[in-house]
Amino acid sequence: MSKSKTRRKTSSEGAPAPDPIDHSESIATCQRILRSLTGVMIGAFVSIVVLTTISVGDFVQFVGRGLYYAILASAVISLAVWAFRVRLERQMGKNTAIGAEVLKGL
């Protein structure tokens, strides 16, 4: 008898290993979120440059500070969404970028 090459891997108890879950829709959502947050960061940065070019009054400083915090929040959220997306890709068994190696310790 010949062994089948399409044989499923088994766990330590001998039961077949579960197939990877398809997270394609979640990954696509993560990509949309990342693109949106990139747009927020670029828009806030451009707004800060334009506002401070026009004036340096109290209102401009207040709005600029708010836009600065919007950029920081977008960066932190982007990092979290990226980490989540990389974990989903690893669960699916896709080959991720070298940066995904950083998450092995998490």
N, C-alpha and C positions, 0 to 999 in steps of 0.2 A: 504494500500500500504506500501511496505517496502522500505526503503532507500537503495540505492546502496552503498556498502562499497568502491567502486573504484571511487567514485565521486571526481572530481577535485576541488581543492580549488579555491575560487574566490577572486578577488581583491575587493576593497571597492566599485567599480562601478558595481559589479556583473558579470564582464567578467571573463572567466577562466584565471587562472594564467598561464603564459608561462612555458613550460617545461624547465628544466635546459639545457644549451647548452653543448654539448660534446666537451671538450677540451683535449681529450686523446692524440691526436697527438702533441699538444703544450706542454703538460706535459712531454711526452716522449722526445721531443726536449730539454726541460729544463734539464731533467735528463742527456742526452748526454752531454750538455754543462757543467753541474756540474762535471761529471766524467772527462771530458777533462781538466777543470781547476784544478781539484785535481791532475791530472797527471803533469800539468805544475808546480804546486807548489812543488810537491815532486821532480820532476826532477831538478828544479832550486835549491832547498835546497841541494840535493845531489851534484850538480855541484859546489855550493859554498864550501861545505865541502871538496870536492876533490881538487878544485883549491887552496884553502888556505892551504891545507896540503902539496901541491907540492911547492908553492911559495907564497910570499907576495909582489911581485913586483908591479910596477905601473899598468901594464896591468891587473894583477889579481885583483887589487883593483877596477879598472874601470869596468871590467866584473862582478865582485862580486856585485858592486853597482847596475849595470843594472839588474842582477838577483834578487837582493833584491826588486827593484821596480816592477819587474815582479810578484814576490810573493804577494806584497801588492795589485797590480792591480787585480790579480786573486782572492784574498780574497774579495775585494770590489765588483767585478763583480759577484762572487758566491753568495754573500749576496743578491744582487739585483735580480738575477735569482731565488734564493730560495723564496724570498718574492713574486715575480711574480707567481711562481708555486703554492704557498700556496693560493694566491687569486683565481687562476683558479680552484683549487680543491674545495675551498669554494663555488664558483659559481656553480660547478657541484653537490654540496651537499654531497661530500665525507667527511668522518670523518678524519680530519687531526690530526697531532700530537699536543701535549700540546703546543709546541713552536708556533703554529699558533695563539694561544690566544694573543700573543704579538702584532700581526698585527691588532687586532681589533681596536686599537686606530688610525691606519693610515688611 
